[in-house]
Amino acid sequence: MTKAAPLGERRTIRGHGIDLSVSVAGSGPLVVLMHGWPEQSLSWRHQVPALVAAGYQVATPDMRGYGLSGKPEDPEAYTLNIVAQDMGAVAAALGAQRWVAVGHDWGAIAAWRCALFHPERVAAVFGMSVPHTAPPPMKLMALIDALFPDRFFYIRYFQQVGVGEAELTAADTAAALKQIFYGGGGEGMRAGAIRPTPRDAKLLESWGVAPPGELPFLPNAELARYAAAFNAGGWRGPLNWYRNFDRNAADARALGDSVIHQPAAFLAGEFEPVLMFWPGQLENMRAHLADLRMEVRPAGVGHWIQQEAPEETNAALLQFLSSVRHIL
């Protein structure tokens, strides 16, 4: 085992058919932090020290397909039910009977699914940027085609295996990541960096180039660590998460009505692009969270909320955890 400051001690834990690389720090009730795309466990670098100082054990996995964790080639190995089993395995390996699921972006979607898949083990759930929703009445690609018939939309672009991978592999990784992080951040959103492009455009053609200099929330040293992880692990696994919408919807219906009964919280920036995709997302979330205790929208913040607004994120997360600690 090796040290991976500031996230903790790096451990290998057997997930659902793959090995997961998980950083573990602190002691106390378990909080599992799940990152999204295109990030790494490094995205939680501001949260781990604060949670450890508050008396929690924190597990920060490289999600399947990322970092040092296993990277199956088959897209079907990335369904949310499988990811929920990964996270349940992490908690079990750490001896936690009950735990809190926390996630951002795809990690938020995974955290919501963990609450449904492990209703007795996940004591509470905290999602960032992507709200919980019930499966849509129509297939997601049909909905996207109806809403964006002639316009590029990245989720549709990622459906064909190999297309997104080829573009991102051919690009300078650090420059491409900087472009994506800038475009989805508060500054980029205010500047209109995610711009309308024709349906047959490529991903990076739809995102404005980042200005010179470091991003204020992602210094070049951290950006280089992100880039190194993607250069080593490739893009196939991370993009496979986008290739299971119909399977995930069917699995959600099989689990019930999609109502999460555990205490829940939601955090999203004022300029969260996901909430601009189509209307009604927050209303759908509120209807399917039976115990929504907190909904926070920090001003001026875009998609990368735990990195853009670490103090606000930590304050909200610690407040929520304090409210549920007695049930952990």
N, C-alpha and C positions, 0 to 999 in steps of 0.2 A: 504494500500500500504506500502511496506517495502523498505528499502534501500538495494542495492546490489552493493556496491562499488567494482571496479571502474566503473561499467557499467551504473550506474544511478539508478533511481527510478523504482522499479518493479511494473508493471501494468498488469492487466488482460484485454485482448482485445479479443472480439469475432471474430474468424476467420471463415472459411468456415465449419460450423457445429461443431466446437470445440472451446474451450477457449485456447488462446495463452498467455503464460507468456512472457512479453516483458519488457526489461529494456530501459528506456528513459532518456536521458541526454542532456543538452544544449538547445540552441535556435538558430533559423535560418533555412536555407533550410534543408530539411529532407534527411538524408542518412540512408538507411536500410542495416544492416550488417547481412548476412545469413551464418551460419556455415555449416560444412559438417560432414562426418562420419570419425571416431567415436569421435566427439567433442561435445562441448556445446557452449553456448553463451560466456562462459569464454574465448574461444579462441581469442576473440577480445579485451582482456583486455589492450593490448598495443595501440590499435587504437582509442578507445573511448576518452581518455583524449586529444589526439592530435587533433581529429576532433572537439571536443567541444571547445578547445582553439582557433581553427581557425574560429569559428563562425557558426558551424553547429549543428542542432538537430540530435541526433543519436538514432536510435531504434535498439536494439539488441535482437531479439526474440530467445527463445528456439524454434527451428523449430518443426513442428508437429512430435510427437513420442519421443521427447527429453525433458529432464529436467522437468519443471513444466507445460509444455503444454500438451494438450490432446493427447491421444495415441490410436487411433482406431486400432482394431485388423485386419480389412480387408485390405489387401495389396492395393486394388483399391482406398483406401482413401488417397493414397500417390502419386497420379499422379502429374505431374508438373503443369498442369492447375489448380488443386486444390490448390497446394502450391502457385501459382501465385495469386489466389484469397485470400489466407491467407494474403499475403504480401500487396495486395491492401487494404484489410480491416484494416491492421495496419496503413497504410498511411492515410486512410480516418478517422480513429479514432483520429489521431493526427492533422487533419485539413489540410493535405498537398494535394494541387491540383496536384503538380508535385514533383517528388522525384527521388533520385539516387539509383539504385539497385547495391549492392556490395555483392559478394559472393565468398566463397572458397569451393573447392571440390563439393559436391552435392549442396552447397549453390551457387556456381558459375553456375552450370547447372540451378538452380532455377532462378538466376538473369538473365541469358540469356532468359529464358522463360518469365520472367516478362516483359522484353523489347518487346517481341513479343505479349504477351497477353494484355498488357496495353500500346499500342504504343503512346497514347496521354498523359498518366500520368507518365510513366517512361521517364525522361528527358535524362538520360545517364546511362550507365552500365559499371561496372568494375568487370571483372572476374579474379579469381586467380586459378591457377593449372590445371583446366579443361577447355580446349578451347571450344568455341561455334562451333557446327557442324550441318550440315543438317542431317536429318534421313538417315541412310545407305540404300543402295539399297537392302540389304538382312537383315533378322532378326539378331539381335545382337548375339543371342546364336549360330546361324549357323556360323557367322563370327568367334566367339571365338572357336568353334569346329574345324574350318578350320585352324586357326592360332595356336591353342594349343590342338591338338588332344589327346596327351598322357600326357599332363602336367597339373598340378593343376592350376586353375585360379579362383580367389576368387569370381568374379561376378557370374560365373556358380555355384559355391559352395553355394552361398546365395539364389539360386532360390527356392529350396525346403523349404517350411515353416517348421520351427522347428529344422532344422539341425544345422545351424550356431548358433541359439539361445541356443541350448543344449550345444554345445562346450563352448561358451563364458560364459554361466551361471555356468558351472561346474568349470571353471578356476578361479584362483585368479584374481579379476578384475583389481586391480592396476598393477599386474605383466603382465597381458595380454595387457593392454593398453600401458604400458611402452615398451613392445616388439614391438607392432605395431608402436608406435611413433618413436622408435629408428630405426626400419627397413626402414621406409619411409622417415626419415630425411636424411640430407646431409651426415652425418658421416656413417649411416647405409648403404646408397646407395653406397658409396665409398667402404665400406667393403664387399659388396655383401650379406647383411643380408637377402634380399628377394631372396630366392634361389630356383632353379628349383626342384620340387618334383613331384612324380607320380600323375596322374589325381585323384586317389582316396584318396589322402592325406587330412588332415584336415588343417584349416586355420593356426593355430599356429605352425604346423609342417613345414610350408613353410616360416616362419619368424625366423631368428636367435634370440637367447636370447640376451637381452640388457646387456651391461657390467655393473659391479657394480657401485654404485654411482648415483647421480642425472643426469638426462638428462640436458644438458646446456640450452635448451630452455623451459624445463618444470620441474621446481623444484618440489620436493616431495609434498609440500603443495598444489600446483595446481593439481598435479596428483591425490592426495587424493580427491580433490573436484570433479574431473572427475569421479573417481571410485564410489564415493558416489552417484552421479547422476545416473549412470548406475545400481548400486545395487538397487536403489529405483525404477527406471523406467523400468528396463529390456531392452532386446535387440530386442524384436519383432518390435516395431515401427521403430527404426533406420534401421533394415534390410529390412523392407517393402519398403523402398525407391528403393531398387534394383529389385523389382519384377513387374515393370511396363514398361519395355523397349518397348514392342510392342505397348502398349496403348499410351505411350508418343510419339512414332514415328507417330502413326496415328493422334494424336492430333496436332502434329507439322505440318503435311501435310495439315490438315484442316485449319490451320492458314495462309497458304500461302507458299511462297518460302523459308522461314527461313532466309531471309536477314534482318538483324537488321540495321535500318537506323539511330538510335540515335548515338551520340558520344559514342565511346567504347574504352576500354583499357584492356590489358591482362598482367598479371604478373605471372611468373612461375620460379621456381628455375632452376639452371643449371642441377641439378640431379632429375628433376621432373619425377617420375616413370610413371605417366599417359601418358606422351608424348613418352614413350618407348614402349607402348603396341603395336602400329602398326604405320607405316609411314603415312605421309600425313595429320595429324591432324591440324597442323598449317596452311598448305596451304588451307585446307577446311575452317578453321576459317576466314582467310583473305579474301577468296572469298565471305563470307557471312556476313562480317561486312563492311557496306558501308562507315563508318566514323571511321576507326580504328586510333586513335590518339596516341596510346602509346603501345609499346610491350617491356617489360623489363624482363631480365633474370639474376637475381643476382647470382654471382659466389658462388659455394660451397654449395648452398642451395638445400634442398630436397622438400618434399611435403608440410610440415607444415609452409608455407612461412611467414604468418603474425606473427607466434611465433618464428620461426628460425631467421628471418631477419626483426624485427619490424621497425628499422630505415629506411631501404630501402623501406619497404612496405608503411610506413607513408609518406615518401618523394614522392613516385610515386603517391599515392592516393591523397595527397594534391595538387600536381601539376596538376593532371587530374581534380580534382574538381574545382580548380581555373580557368581552361580553359573553364568550362561549367557553372560557377556560374551565368553568365548573363542570362542564359535561365531557371534558376530555379525559 
